[in-house]
Every structure is written in C-alpha cells, then in structure tokens.
C-alpha cells in the first residue's frame, strides 16, 4: 500500500478545525489553504489531506504521523529504521521524501521521531 504526504504531514488541530468549518460552509478552496497554513503540506496533496480530515484520519502530531507510517507502510518504516541504525540519516530522509512526497520539514521531523527513544506509556488508572 502506498502512503503519501497527505497521510504523513501533521496539521495542527486548530487548522484542522478551521478547514473542517470552511468545508462545511462551502469554502473548499479556503479549507485547503487552512490545511496548509501552519504545516509543510505540499499543495498537490492538500485535496487528499482534506479527504483524510473528513474521514477523521489526518494526523495532528508527528507522533500520530509516525504511527501511520509504521502501520500503513511497514516496509518503508523498516527501510528507514535500517538506514538510521547504520547512521545513514540523510539517505533515510531522501528515501522518505521520494517514497511519500513529504516536504523537507515533515521528513526531518519524522526522521527525528524515528530516532527518538520510545516514550513510556502513561500508567493506567
């Protein structure tokens, strides 16, 4: 299954809310602009990102994008991890950008996320 920048580019919650509102009042073009306002979302992927937003599947954070990457593109995720383990960070960045079309900022943030040690789960109550 291929994965694109639309599914991997985090769009902050406020911009998602604004885009959803604009779409519901018939302002699709403004909704697309709102999605791109404070994100690295490439213009070509904005319509697909809007569809993901309407389906409730657009990431708000890099952590959510990382989970989407590992869940929907496990082979790509593993290839990136392999490159990172061997110290080839720049190659991992290039592979991610070429395979998905993500912008440089998103690619850098995702690579940094993959490099970060796993965070412990919060205690259950």
Helices and strands as residue ranges (DSSP letters): H 5-8, H 13-24, H 28-37, G 43-45, H 46-54, H 62-72, H 74-85, H 89-100, H 104-115
